[in-house]
Amino acid sequence: MEAMITILTPTYNRRRELQKLYDSLKRQINKSFIWYIVDDGSTDGTDKTVKSFQRENCVPIQYKKKKNGGKHTALNLAIPDIETELTMIVDSDDCLTADATQTIFEDWLKNCESNIAGMVYLRGYSGFEVIGDMWPYEEQFGNCITHTWNKGIKGDKAEVYRTDILKQYPFPVFRREKFLSEACVWIEIAKTHNVFMKNKIIYIGEYLPDGLTRSGRKMQMQNPKGAMCNAKAYMWRTFCLKIKMKNAILYNCYGLQARKSLGELWKESPNRLLTTLGLLPGMVLRKKWRKYGKRRRFER
């Protein structure tokens, strides 16, 4: 069977954690996938671990190594290479349920003619415990801005996108910064595309003490241009006022951390009124969070 899905895994010094993901891929009911591992400059012998996986010949594995630059740069390197119709990003310390690729396969066959950008599922701490919130309907078509963010649906989701769409939206890269939230690209896609949403857990997440999820504030303050870009994305006109106002404050906070002048903040803002209103709170927040801005080596 020709592969329909690429499971794309950027990794950095997660040699041991990769085993769990690999085991979950071996258990997949549907084998119509390729596992593409992008090594973002690991120094822990990840390459040897991947070679041992390849020798087993249980899962088709593509491997590429690059100089360390952050998860988003690893994604930018890999996505142009992908030839399958669909792509799903799965972090190196997470795994999939046994029916994940089968679910994706079946849902795509039913919905591929509907001109959607992809499909979005639930993440869970287990196959039965959802991370965050479910949608109000078991299945629906819609826009992630109006049907997820504006409705206050919390928690990371499991996104599966058409590869041709992903190729149109590379992740922004900022000099001397190694972290960028994927949400800024998902928002760009959501501005013009709908997706199929389904209340089914296919992705199991385990957030390590040094993982990106728990160190988000520190990562944002250490990478303020990327954080500013992300806040700017959430100020798009179709977001509800509450989200736009919150992110106007964050936009100012991170912009000041990035040493932007007030004039530059105002000029680059997608909503100058909210940016002006959020300036003072942003200044206060930056002062409060400034301690997180000290740079240090980090691992995903």
ZIZI-V605472 format. One record per run of one state. SS is the DSSP state (A for helix, B for strand, O for the rest). FROM is the first residue (numbers start at 0). LEN is the number of residues. If there is no record, write none. Layout:
SS:FROM:LEN
SS:FROM:LEN
//
This chain:
O:0:4
B:4:7
O:11:3
A:14:12
O:26:6
B:32:7
O:39:6
A:45:11
O:56:4
B:60:5
O:65:5
A:70:9
O:79:6
B:85:4
O:89:5
B:94:2
O:96:3
A:99:15
O:114:3
B:117:7
O:124:5
B:129:1
O:130:8
B:138:4
O:142:1
A:143:6
O:149:7
B:156:6
A:162:4
O:166:16
A:182:8
O:190:4
B:194:10
O:204:11
A:215:7
O:222:1
A:223:10
O:233:7
A:240:17
O:257:4
A:261:7
O:268:3
A:271:6
O:277:1
A:278:15
O:293:7
//
